[in-house]
Amino acid sequence: MQPLIHKASVHLTSNRLPSSVSLGDVANLRLRNDDTIIVTLDLPSRLPFGLGESSEFVLGTLGQQARDFLKPALQRAAHLRVRIVEFEPAHLSRNGRTRIYISVWGDPKALLP
């Protein structure tokens, strides 16, 4: 695996994020029918003893450059490793907005059209 994208901004769809979001968390990418790429997190069940099912939380979407770059790999269902590499909560940012950045690792051959 090689780094395909070192740091890509996620355009958040909600300002309310789960409190468990942190650096290094595994994220997932999914290509939608309208050619947008959504970034999701799998949140574990909050029930004791591991009971219940995990839930999926949609963080947001990727920008146009990242979408165009990763689209061939997602169409092929290539194995990509996606992690949160930077997280700035709203109360620490200058503009009052939460910012999240991800990195994407995989095989560069999967990006060829």
N, C-alpha and C positions, 0 to 999 in steps of 0.2 A: 504494500500500500504506500502511496505517495500523497503528499498534500495536493489537493486539487484547488481548494480555496482556503487560504490562510485565515481570512476574517471577512465574513459577509454580514451585513446588517439585516436584521429581521424587522420588517414593518409590522409592528404589533397591532393586533385587532382589538385588544382590550388593555386597559390600564391596570386592571386587577389581575395580578398573577398569583399563582399558588405560592405560599410562603416557603415551600420546600425547594424552589428553583435555586440552583447554585452552579458555580463553575464546575465544568467537567461532566455535567449531566448529559445523558444520551438523548439525542433528539432524533426525530424521524422526518424524512422528506416524502411528500406524496404529490404526484402530478395530477392535477384535476383536468376535467374535460375542457375547461376554458383556458388551458395552457398556463395556469398559475401554479406555482409550487408552494404548498403550505408546509409549515414547520410545526410539528406536534411533539408533545411530551407524553410519556406513559406515566401516570401517577398511580402509586400503589394504593391499595385499599386502606381506608382509615380505621377499619374494624380490627379488634385485637386478634392475636394469634394467626394473622394472615388470612382471616376469613374474608369473603367477598371478592369481587373482581376489581382489577385495576381499571382506571378510566383514562381516556385520552383527552388531553387538553390542547387546543389549537393556540399556538403562540401568535402566528401571523404568517406573512408571505415573504418570499424573497423578491428582490428587485429584478429589473429586466435583464441586466447583464448576467447575473447569477443564473436566472431562469434559462436564458438562451444557452449558457455554457453547460448546465447540468441536464438539460432536457433529453439529449440522446441517451445518457446513462440511465435516467429514470424510465424512459420508454423501453429499454432493454431489461429493466429490473436488475441492474448491476448492484453488486454489494458495495454500499457506501457507509463509511463511518462518520457520523455527525455528532459533534460535541459543542456544548456552550463554552466559549473561550473568554467572553467578556460579558459582564452583567453590571449595569449601573441602575440602581433603584431610583425612583422618581425623587425621593427626598434628598438624594445626593447630587442630582444633576442640576446644571445651571438653568435649564429651561423647564424643569419640573416634570419631565417625561422619562419613563423607564426606557432603557436601551438594552438590547441583547444582540450579541454577535455570535455567530457559529463558525466552526471550521468544518471542512468536508475533506475526507480522505478516501482514496479509492485507486483503481487502476486507470491510468490515463488513456488506455486503449478503449475504455468504455465510453469516452467522450467523442470518439470519431463518429461522424454521421453515416 
